[in-house]
Amino acid sequence: MQYRTLGANGPRVSAIGLGCMGMSAFYGAHDDSTSIKTLHYALDQGVTLLDTADMYGLIPMKG
């Protein structure tokens, strides 16, 4: 796994991240067992960037 530093002084994280929103009830029914297996697999592969944000784009961007 390759790793990168976020920003000038940020944490060092895996170059590949795992989006976790689908592991919640947001998209409808989900299977906790499958979600846990997916998380364990990603961690075993060296993934350290877990995107757990529940929503994007609800607040207009200010320029």
C-alpha positions as CSV (number, residue, x, y, z in Angstrom):
1,M,0.0,0.0,0.0
2,Q,1.2,3.5,-0.8
3,Y,0.8,6.3,1.7
4,R,0.6,10.0,1.4
5,T,0.7,12.9,3.8
6,L,-2.5,15.1,3.9
7,G,-1.6,18.7,3.6
8,A,1.7,20.2,4.8
9,N,1.5,18.7,8.3
10,G,-1.4,16.3,8.1
11,P,-1.6,12.6,9.0
12,R,0.0,10.0,6.7
13,V,-2.8,7.9,5.2
14,S,-3.2,5.2,2.6
15,A,-3.4,6.4,-1.0
16,I,-6.6,4.4,-1.4
17,G,-9.5,5.1,0.9
18,L,-12.7,3.3,1.8
19,G,-16.0,5.1,1.5
20,C,-18.2,3.9,4.4
21,M,-21.5,5.7,3.7
22,G,-23.0,2.6,2.1
23,M,-22.4,0.8,5.4
24,S,-25.1,2.9,7.0
25,A,-28.9,2.9,6.5
26,F,-28.7,5.9,4.2
27,Y,-29.1,3.8,1.0
28,G,-31.6,1.4,2.6
29,A,-31.1,-2.0,4.1
30,H,-27.5,-2.9,4.9
31,D,-25.8,-5.9,6.4
32,D,-23.7,-5.3,9.5
33,S,-21.8,-8.5,9.0
34,T,-20.7,-7.7,5.5
35,S,-19.8,-4.1,6.5
36,I,-17.6,-5.5,9.3
37,K,-15.9,-8.0,7.0
38,T,-15.3,-5.2,4.5
39,L,-13.7,-3.0,7.1
40,H,-11.5,-5.8,8.4
41,Y,-10.4,-6.6,4.8
42,A,-9.5,-3.0,4.0
43,L,-7.6,-2.6,7.3
44,D,-5.7,-5.9,6.6
45,Q,-4.7,-4.5,3.2
46,G,-3.3,-1.4,4.8
47,V,-6.1,1.1,4.2
48,T,-6.0,3.8,6.8
49,L,-8.3,6.4,5.2
50,L,-11.9,5.7,6.1
51,D,-14.4,8.3,4.7
52,T,-17.2,8.3,7.3
53,A,-18.9,11.5,6.2
54,D,-22.6,11.0,6.0
55,M,-23.4,13.7,3.5
56,Y,-21.8,16.2,1.1
57,G,-23.2,19.2,-0.6
58,L,-25.9,20.2,1.7
59,I,-24.4,23.6,2.5
60,P,-23.6,25.9,-0.5
61,M,-19.9,26.6,-1.0
62,K,-18.8,30.1,-0.2
63,G,-16.3,31.7,-2.6
